């Protein structure tokens, strides 16, 4: 299901970096990456995060309004939420191709609105399965994932960015 969904929204956006090989011997067409595109894929694979400091702070502030940690003051809450956003960012960087994750900054391209609930639910389910926030209840943990991942996925909609989602 996730593969099919990602295949539906994945597009090769840099056509100059790819070349189609002609069919030969009954084999299906293949796409050949330029050396530059191949090197970029290696760089992307070795990275760890997509969000900038300002983007982390923006998401952490929105998360701070949605979740309360009564044992901490607002300044410490903001720091904790920033760390949680960075944790989720690293997770998303590992499970999403950069060409999809980068849609948070590209309002001219993006996913379709009807795909949004499935993508968000899939990513929240994966985050719930693979991440753990031991100082939050399971319910609070899911709220954190829904707020952060929901905001990020909504920013991938065509016409949106992280600032407008």
N, CA and C of each residue as an Amber inpcrd file, in Angstrom:
protein
   495
   0.8230000  -1.1960000   0.0000000   0.0000000   0.0000000   0.0000000
   0.8660000   1.2600000   0.0000000   1.8460000   1.3580000   0.9000000
   2.7120000   2.5280000   0.9560000   3.4860000   2.6760000  -0.3350000
   4.0290000   1.5660000  -0.8700000   4.7940000   1.6300000  -2.1020000
   3.9340000   2.1620000  -3.2350000   2.7020000   1.6320000  -3.3640000
   1.8110000   2.0680000  -4.4290000   1.4880000   3.5480000  -4.2820000
   1.2520000   3.9970000  -3.0620000   0.9270000   5.3890000  -2.8170000
   2.1050000   6.2900000  -3.1620000   3.3050000   5.9010000  -2.7370000
   4.4760000   6.7020000  -3.0590000   4.7640000   6.6810000  -4.5480000
   4.5140000   5.5560000  -5.1950000   4.7080000   5.4730000  -6.6370000
   3.7580000   6.4240000  -7.3400000   2.5450000   6.5490000  -6.8280000
   1.5610000   7.4320000  -7.4240000   2.0120000   8.8870000  -7.3680000
   2.6430000   9.2960000  -6.2730000   2.9860000  10.7090000  -6.1310000
   4.4220000  11.0280000  -6.5180000   5.2320000  10.0070000  -6.7540000
   6.6290000  10.2380000  -7.0870000   6.7630000  10.6440000  -8.5430000
   7.4900000  11.6940000  -8.8080000   7.7350000  12.1450000 -10.1670000
   9.2090000  12.4370000 -10.3170000   9.7580000  12.1350000 -11.4890000
  11.1320000  12.5360000 -11.7740000  11.0570000  13.9900000 -12.1950000
  11.5910000  14.8760000 -11.3510000  11.4210000  16.3030000 -11.5760000
  12.5700000  16.9340000 -12.3360000  13.6490000  16.2550000 -12.5150000
  14.7980000  16.8210000 -13.2170000  15.0630000  15.9800000 -14.4550000
  14.2390000  16.1930000 -15.4820000  14.3000000  15.3620000 -16.6780000
  15.6710000  15.4040000 -17.3380000  16.4180000  16.4890000 -17.1720000
  17.7360000  16.5590000 -17.7960000  18.7280000  15.6080000 -17.1310000
  18.3940000  15.1030000 -15.9570000  19.2860000  14.1910000 -15.2530000
  19.0230000  12.7260000 -15.5580000  18.0290000  12.4760000 -16.3840000
  17.7010000  11.0940000 -16.7100000  17.6240000  10.9200000 -18.2170000
  17.8460000   9.7080000 -18.6640000  17.7270000   9.3820000 -20.0870000
  17.0360000   8.0420000 -20.2130000  16.1100000   7.9410000 -21.1280000
  15.4240000   6.6730000 -21.3710000  16.2820000   5.8090000 -22.2720000
  16.4070000   4.5600000 -21.8780000  17.0750000   3.5890000 -22.7400000
  16.0160000   2.9490000 -23.6300000  16.2940000   2.7700000 -24.8980000
  15.2970000   2.1530000 -25.7740000  15.0510000   0.7050000 -25.3850000
  13.8640000   0.2360000 -25.7040000  13.5280000  -1.1590000 -25.4470000
  14.4630000  -2.0390000 -26.2590000  14.8580000  -3.1390000 -25.6620000
  15.7220000  -4.0670000 -26.3780000  15.4900000  -5.4650000 -25.8780000
  15.3230000  -6.3840000 -26.7770000  15.1670000  -7.7750000 -26.3920000
  13.9500000  -8.0260000 -25.5190000  12.8690000  -7.2540000 -25.7250000
  11.6510000  -7.4940000 -24.9760000  11.6730000  -6.9520000 -23.5530000
  12.7500000  -6.2760000 -23.1630000  12.8320000  -5.7280000 -21.8100000
  12.1160000  -4.3870000 -21.7420000  11.5800000  -4.0940000 -20.5950000
  10.8880000  -2.8270000 -20.3900000  11.8790000  -1.6710000 -20.4250000
  11.3620000  -0.4610000 -20.7400000  12.2000000   0.7330000 -20.7010000
  12.8150000   0.8880000 -19.3260000  14.0250000   1.3710000 -19.2790000
  14.6550000   1.6900000 -18.0080000  15.0790000   3.1440000 -18.0390000
  15.2560000   3.7170000 -16.8800000  15.6960000   5.0990000 -16.7650000
  17.1310000   5.0850000 -16.2950000  17.9700000   5.7940000 -17.0110000
  19.3800000   5.8700000 -16.6500000  19.6580000   7.2330000 -16.0260000
  20.2420000   7.2390000 -14.8400000  20.5850000   8.4860000 -14.1710000
  21.9120000   9.0130000 -14.6860000  22.0060000  10.3340000 -14.7910000
  23.2970000  10.9280000 -15.0990000  24.2040000  10.7390000 -13.8840000
  25.4900000  10.9260000 -14.0690000  26.4110000  10.8260000 -12.9290000
  26.0510000  11.8430000 -11.8520000  25.6470000  13.0320000 -12.2690000
  25.2680000  14.0780000 -11.3210000  24.0520000  13.6430000 -10.4910000
  23.0360000  13.0800000 -11.1480000  21.8390000  12.6250000 -10.4340000
  22.1690000  11.4640000  -9.5070000  23.0240000  10.5590000  -9.9660000
  23.4290000   9.4230000  -9.1340000  24.1810000   9.9080000  -7.8920000
  25.0960000  10.8570000  -8.0790000  25.8430000  11.4080000  -6.9400000
  24.9160000  12.1350000  -5.9720000  23.9180000  12.8520000  -6.5130000
  22.9600000  13.5430000  -5.6540000  22.1480000  12.5440000  -4.8440000
  21.7700000  11.4290000  -5.4580000  21.0300000  10.3870000  -4.7360000
  21.8730000   9.8480000  -3.5840000  23.1740000   9.6640000  -3.8110000
  24.0650000   9.2090000  -2.7400000  24.1730000  10.2270000  -1.6220000
  24.2480000  11.5050000  -1.9830000  24.2980000  12.5680000  -0.9830000
  23.0030000  12.5930000  -0.1710000  21.8710000  12.4850000  -0.8740000
  20.5740000  12.4610000  -0.1850000  20.4940000  11.2900000   0.7910000
  20.9700000  10.1310000   0.3540000  20.8930000   8.9260000   1.1900000
  21.7640000   9.0350000   2.4330000  22.8190000   9.8300000   2.3660000
  23.7080000   9.9450000   3.5260000  23.2980000  11.0760000   4.4670000
  22.2800000  11.8490000   4.0820000  21.8140000  12.9390000   4.9330000
  21.0090000  12.4300000   6.1060000  20.6510000  13.3380000   7.0000000
  19.8850000  12.9310000   8.1700000  18.6420000  13.7670000   8.4230000
  18.5440000  14.9550000   7.8330000  17.3990000  15.7980000   8.1370000
  17.0840000  16.7110000   6.9710000  15.8350000  17.1420000   6.8960000
  15.3750000  18.0390000   5.8320000  15.1060000  19.4400000   6.3650000
  14.5450000  19.5440000   7.5700000  14.0780000  20.8200000   8.0900000
  15.2070000  21.7340000   8.5220000  15.0190000  23.0270000   8.2630000
  15.9660000  24.0470000   8.7250000  15.6330000  24.4090000  10.1760000
  16.4980000  25.1790000  10.7880000  16.2710000  25.6390000  12.1670000
  14.9540000  26.4080000  12.2670000  14.7040000  27.3130000  11.3190000
  13.4660000  28.0980000  11.3420000  12.2330000  27.2140000  11.1790000
  12.3260000  26.2010000  10.3180000  11.1970000  25.2920000  10.1210000
  10.9370000  24.4570000  11.3790000  12.0070000  24.0130000  12.0280000
  11.8590000  23.2650000  13.2850000  11.1700000  24.1420000  14.3220000
  11.6030000  25.3900000  14.4520000  11.0120000  26.2960000  15.4310000
   9.5400000  26.5730000  15.1330000   9.2040000  26.7360000  13.8540000
   7.8210000  26.9750000  13.4590000   6.9330000  25.7960000  13.8460000
   7.3650000  24.5880000  13.5180000   6.5760000  23.3880000  13.8320000
   6.5170000  23.1720000  15.3410000   7.6370000  23.3750000  16.0330000
   7.6690000  23.1970000  17.4920000   6.7140000  24.1720000  18.1810000
   6.6130000  25.3910000  17.6810000   5.6760000  26.3700000  18.2620000
   4.2370000  25.9140000  18.0910000   3.9140000  25.3900000  16.9140000
   2.5590000  24.8870000  16.6820000   2.2810000  23.6670000  17.5630000
   3.2870000  22.8320000  17.7280000   3.1420000  21.6670000  18.5990000
   2.9490000  22.1030000  20.0530000   3.6630000  23.1370000  20.4620000
   3.5600000  23.6560000  21.8220000   2.1470000  24.1410000  22.1220000
   1.4410000  24.6520000  21.1180000   0.0610000  25.0900000  21.3060000
  -0.9090000  23.9100000  21.3980000  -0.5270000  22.7750000  20.8270000
  -1.4200000  21.6070000  20.7930000  -1.2240000  20.6560000  21.9700000
  -0.0250000  20.6350000  22.5450000   0.3000000  19.6840000  23.6110000
   0.8940000  20.4520000  24.7840000   0.4760000  20.0980000  25.9820000
   1.0080000  20.7350000  27.1860000   1.8100000  19.7200000  27.9880000
   2.9780000  20.1400000  28.4150000   3.7920000  19.3380000  29.3410000
   3.8000000  20.0880000  30.6710000   2.8970000  19.7460000  31.5860000
   2.7200000  20.5380000  32.8090000   3.9410000  20.5900000  33.7130000
   4.8730000  19.6850000  33.5470000   6.0440000  19.6800000  34.4320000
   7.1170000  20.6710000  33.9880000   6.9380000  21.3050000  32.8070000
   7.9480000  22.2240000  32.2800000   7.3600000  23.6110000  32.0250000
   8.2170000  24.6340000  32.1280000   7.7820000  25.9690000  31.7430000
   7.7970000  26.0720000  30.2110000   7.2650000  27.1680000  29.6760000
   7.1180000  27.3150000  28.2180000   8.4570000  27.2460000  27.4710000
   9.4970000  27.8440000  28.0140000  10.8030000  27.8330000  27.3420000
  11.3490000  26.4110000  27.2280000  11.2220000  25.6640000  28.3100000
  11.7010000  24.2710000  28.2660000  10.8090000  23.4050000  27.3920000
   9.4980000  23.6700000  27.4300000   8.5940000  22.9450000  26.5390000
   9.0070000  23.1540000  25.0790000   9.2920000  24.4010000  24.7290000
   9.6830000  24.7120000  23.3470000  10.9430000  23.9390000  22.9560000
  11.8980000  23.8470000  23.8620000  13.1230000  23.0990000  23.5850000
  12.8270000  21.6120000  23.3950000  12.0010000  21.0540000  24.2760000
  11.6300000  19.6360000  24.1550000  10.8910000  19.4030000  22.8400000
   9.9500000  20.2790000  22.5070000   9.2030000  20.1010000  21.2640000
  10.1070000  20.2620000  20.0400000  11.0830000  21.1360000  20.1080000
  12.0430000  21.2570000  19.0100000  12.8090000  19.9530000  18.8150000
  13.1970000  19.3330000  19.9140000  13.9030000  18.0450000  19.8280000
  12.9980000  16.9600000  19.2520000  11.7180000  16.9730000  19.6300000
  10.7840000  15.9900000  19.0850000  10.5710000  16.2020000  17.5880000
  10.4840000  17.4620000  17.1660000  10.3460000  17.7590000  15.7350000
  11.5810000  17.2530000  14.9880000  12.7580000  17.4560000  15.5410000
  13.9850000  16.9680000  14.8910000  14.0110000  15.4380000  14.8300000
  13.5090000  14.7710000  15.8740000  13.4190000  13.3160000  15.8720000
  12.5130000  12.8390000  14.7330000  11.3570000  13.4720000  14.5990000
  10.4050000  13.0950000  13.5580000  10.9570000  13.4630000  12.1820000
  11.6590000  14.5710000  12.0850000  12.2920000  14.9690000  10.8260000
  13.2930000  13.9060000  10.3630000  14.1220000  13.4270000  11.2640000
  15.0960000  12.3760000  10.8990000  14.3720000  11.1070000  10.4540000
  13.2790000  10.7830000  11.1380000  12.4830000   9.6120000  10.7510000
  11.9330000   9.7930000   9.3340000  11.3070000  10.9380000   9.0700000
  10.7330000  11.1820000   7.7500000  11.8090000  11.2220000   6.6700000
  12.9670000  11.7590000   7.0090000  14.0730000  11.8040000   6.0430000
  14.4750000  10.3890000   5.6230000  14.3480000   9.4500000   6.5440000
  14.7140000   8.0660000   6.2490000  13.6350000   7.3000000   5.4880000
  12.3740000   7.6680000   5.6450000  11.3130000   6.8820000   5.0050000
  10.7530000   7.5160000   3.7310000  11.0070000   8.7940000   3.5160000
  10.5170000   9.4600000   2.3110000  11.6740000   9.7920000   1.3690000
  11.5020000   9.5610000   0.0840000  12.5030000  10.0530000  -0.8590000
  12.5650000  11.5790000  -0.7740000  13.7530000  12.1410000  -0.9140000
  13.8960000  13.5960000  -0.8180000  13.0120000  14.3350000  -1.8230000
  12.8170000  13.7380000  -2.9950000  11.9890000  14.3840000  -4.0120000
  10.5600000  14.5940000  -3.5240000  10.1120000  13.7590000  -2.6180000
   8.7840000  13.9290000  -2.0230000   8.8610000  14.8510000  -0.8120000
   9.8270000  14.6220000   0.0630000   9.9430000  15.4380000   1.2790000
  10.1970000  16.9100000   0.9300000  10.9200000  17.1740000  -0.1430000
  11.2210000  18.5540000  -0.5440000   9.9830000  19.3340000  -0.9820000
   8.8630000  18.6460000  -1.1910000   7.6400000  19.3410000  -1.5830000
   7.1650000  20.3130000  -0.5080000   7.7060000  20.2160000   0.7110000
   7.3250000  21.1650000   1.7670000   7.7310000  22.5910000   1.4070000
   8.6240000  22.7380000   0.4430000   9.1230000  24.0600000   0.0510000
   8.7390000  24.4430000  -1.3700000   7.9670000  23.6180000  -2.0560000
   7.6760000  23.8450000  -3.4720000   6.1730000  23.9140000  -3.6920000
   5.6260000  25.1240000  -3.6960000   4.1830000  25.2950000  -3.8590000
   3.7270000  24.9930000  -5.2820000   4.6430000  24.9870000  -6.2540000
   4.2600000  24.7510000  -7.6460000   4.0350000  23.2760000  -7.9560000
   4.4670000  22.4010000  -7.0910000   4.3260000  20.9690000  -7.2860000
   3.7900000  20.3940000  -5.9820000   3.2820000  19.1910000  -6.0000000
   2.8330000  18.6260000  -4.7410000   1.9050000  17.4490000  -4.9020000
   1.5120000  16.9130000  -3.7540000   0.6030000  15.7780000  -3.7310000
  -0.8340000  16.2800000  -3.9040000  -1.7170000  15.3830000  -4.2470000
  -3.1300000  15.7180000  -4.4230000  -3.8500000  15.6160000  -3.0720000
  -4.8480000  16.4390000  -2.8760000  -5.5820000  16.4820000  -1.6060000
  -6.1930000  15.1290000  -1.2460000  -6.6510000  14.3730000  -2.2390000
  -7.2760000  13.0820000  -1.9240000  -6.2570000  12.0530000  -1.4240000
  -4.9620000  12.2760000  -1.6700000  -3.9270000  11.3710000  -1.1720000
  -3.4890000  11.7020000   0.2580000  -3.7760000  12.9120000   0.7090000
  -3.2850000  13.4000000   1.9960000  -3.6510000  12.5030000   3.1810000
  -4.9170000  12.1040000   3.3690000  -5.2380000  11.2820000   4.5520000
  -4.4820000   9.9560000   4.5930000  -4.3480000   9.2970000   3.4420000
  -3.6310000   8.0220000   3.4050000  -2.1580000   8.1900000   3.7320000
  -1.5420000   9.2200000   3.1700000  -0.1190000   9.4500000   3.4220000
   0.0940000   9.7720000   4.9020000  -0.7310000  10.6800000   5.4320000
  -0.5980000  11.0570000   6.8390000  -0.8030000   9.8550000   7.7550000
  -1.8530000   9.0780000   7.5080000  -2.1210000   7.9030000   8.3480000
  -0.9880000   6.8830000   8.2680000  -0.4750000   6.6430000   7.0630000
   0.6460000   5.6970000   6.9080000   1.8730000   6.1570000   7.6770000
   2.1950000   7.4470000   7.5640000   3.3880000   7.9610000   8.2450000
   3.2100000   7.9930000   9.7600000   2.0210000   8.3390000  10.2320000
   1.7690000   8.3330000  11.6890000   1.8550000   6.9010000  12.2160000
   1.3010000   5.9420000  11.4860000   1.3880000   4.5320000  11.9070000
   2.8360000   4.0660000  11.9740000   3.6130000   4.4060000  10.9580000
   5.0310000   4.0270000  10.9660000   5.7770000   4.6840000  12.1220000
   5.5180000   5.9750000  12.3480000   6.1850000   6.6850000  13.4400000
   5.8240000   6.0580000  14.7840000   4.5500000   5.7240000  14.9620000
   4.1030000   5.1070000  16.2090000   4.7920000   3.7680000  16.4320000
   5.0200000   3.0490000  15.3460000   5.6600000   1.7420000  15.4440000
   7.1610000   1.8380000  15.7080000   7.8400000   2.8030000  15.0920000
   9.2980000   2.8330000  15.1460000   9.8970000   3.8580000  16.0940000
   9.1250000   4.8560000  16.5030000   9.6440000   5.8620000  17.4240000
   9.0030000   5.6670000  18.7900000   9.6510000   6.1990000  19.8150000
   9.1190000   6.0990000  21.1670000   9.4850000   7.3630000  21.9270000
   8.4950000   7.9500000  22.5560000   8.7080000   9.1230000  23.4060000
   8.3020000   8.6930000  24.8060000   9.2500000   8.2080000  25.5980000
   8.9260000   7.5300000  26.8530000   8.2750000   8.4080000  27.9270000
   8.3930000   9.7080000  27.8470000   7.8150000  10.5640000  28.8780000
   6.4040000  11.0290000  28.5350000   5.8570000  10.5500000  27.3960000
   4.4880000  10.8770000  27.0130000   3.6310000   9.6200000  27.0360000
   2.3490000   9.8070000  27.3080000   1.4120000   8.6790000  27.1950000
   1.2830000   8.3330000  25.7140000   0.7490000   7.1590000  25.4250000
   0.5680000   6.7300000  24.0300000  -0.3200000   7.7210000  23.2830000
  -1.3430000   8.2300000  23.9630000  -2.2550000   9.1920000  23.3600000
  -1.5310000  10.5080000  23.0330000  -0.7310000  11.0060000  23.9840000
   0.0350000  12.2330000  23.7420000   1.0520000  12.0260000  22.6270000
   1.6670000  10.8560000  22.6290000   2.6580000  10.5370000  21.5960000
   2.0060000  10.5820000  20.2090000   0.8420000   9.9720000  20.0720000
   0.1600000   9.9970000  18.7710000  -0.2320000  11.4190000  18.3920000
  -0.6470000  12.2250000  19.3730000  -0.9750000  13.6270000  19.0920000
   0.2500000  14.3550000  18.5420000   1.4090000  14.1280000  19.1490000
   2.6510000  14.7480000  18.6600000   2.8910000  14.3430000  17.2060000
   2.7920000  13.0450000  16.9120000   3.0270000  12.5770000  15.5420000
   2.0030000  13.1700000  14.5780000   0.7310000  13.2020000  14.9750000
  -0.3200000  13.7370000  14.1010000  -0.1130000  15.2190000  13.8190000
   0.2390000  15.9960000  14.8460000   0.4420000  17.4340000  14.6450000
   1.6310000  17.6670000  13.7190000   2.7640000  17.0690000  14.0290000
   3.9860000  17.3210000  13.2560000   3.8630000  16.7430000  11.8480000
   3.5260000  15.4760000  11.7410000   3.4370000  14.8410000  10.4250000
   2.2940000  15.4480000   9.6160000   1.1720000  15.7430000  10.2760000
   0.0510000  16.3730000   9.5760000   0.4470000  17.7060000   8.9710000
   1.1450000  18.5270000   9.7240000   1.6030000  19.8210000   9.2210000
   2.5590000  19.6410000   8.0460000   3.4860000  18.7080000   8.1730000
   4.4540000  18.4700000   7.1030000   3.7600000  17.9420000   5.8510000
   2.8550000  16.9850000   6.0060000   2.1660000  16.4180000   4.8370000
   1.2660000  17.4700000   4.1840000   0.5590000  18.2760000   4.9760000
  -0.2730000  19.3440000   4.3940000   0.5870000  20.3470000   3.6270000
   1.8140000  20.5490000   4.0730000   2.6970000  21.4840000   3.3570000
   3.1600000  20.9080000   2.0190000   2.9790000  19.5940000   1.8170000
   3.3450000  18.9580000   0.5460000   2.2420000  19.0620000  -0.4990000
   1.0700000  19.5580000  -0.1120000  -0.0140000  19.7290000  -1.0710000
   0.3830000  20.7630000  -2.1100000  -0.0280000  20.5380000  -3.3320000
   0.2410000  21.5110000  -4.3810000  -0.3690000  22.8450000  -3.9720000
   0.4070000  23.9030000  -4.0390000  -0.0430000  25.2350000  -3.6480000
   0.3170000  25.6060000  -2.2210000   0.8150000  24.6560000  -1.4380000
   1.1800000  24.9140000  -0.0440000   2.6900000  24.8630000   0.1380000
   3.1310000  25.4460000   1.2170000   4.4940000  25.2820000   1.7290000
   4.3640000  25.1370000   3.2330000   5.4560000  24.9290000   3.9060000
   5.4060000  24.7990000   5.3530000   4.8620000  26.0560000   6.0070000
   5.1350000  27.2180000   5.4320000   4.6430000  28.4680000   5.9940000
   3.1310000  28.6440000   5.8360000   2.5590000  28.0300000   4.8020000
   1.1420000  28.2400000   4.5210000   0.2460000  27.0810000   4.9300000
   0.8180000  25.9620000   5.3330000   0.0070000  24.7740000   5.6710000
  -0.7210000  24.9570000   6.9860000
